[in-house]
Amino acid sequence: MTKTFRKQNLGRRTQLFAVFIEKDGTVTVEIAGTVSEDPGPVGLILADCARHYADLYKEIFRQDPQVALDRILEVFRAESGNPTTSLRGEFRAIKEEDDGDTPG
């Protein structure tokens, strides 16, 4: 079973999620696209994001990417085990044929 959430038409790409940091420091996550019953692919996506950020630290700060990745994972595990904030919001499923350009 899959559920489709708001999709943004990006040509050949599909946006899966977006993360915004508000001026007050609040983090907003928008999840879009199609999700399956198996949450495993989310882990792959998060791992890829973490590796890309580790590589960014290598480019910008000349930091060993493994050291950066270890730090990212350290904080990820800490936050996962003892969240500093509660989750708020809702999920809104949309019809598969909806291209995301119209509200609803």
Secondary structure, DSSP 8 states (H G I E B T S, - for coil): -EEEE---EETTEE--EEEEE-TTS-EEEEE-EEEES--HHHHHHHHHHHHHHHHHHHHHH---HHHHHHHHHHHHHHHHHS-SS----------TT--SSS--
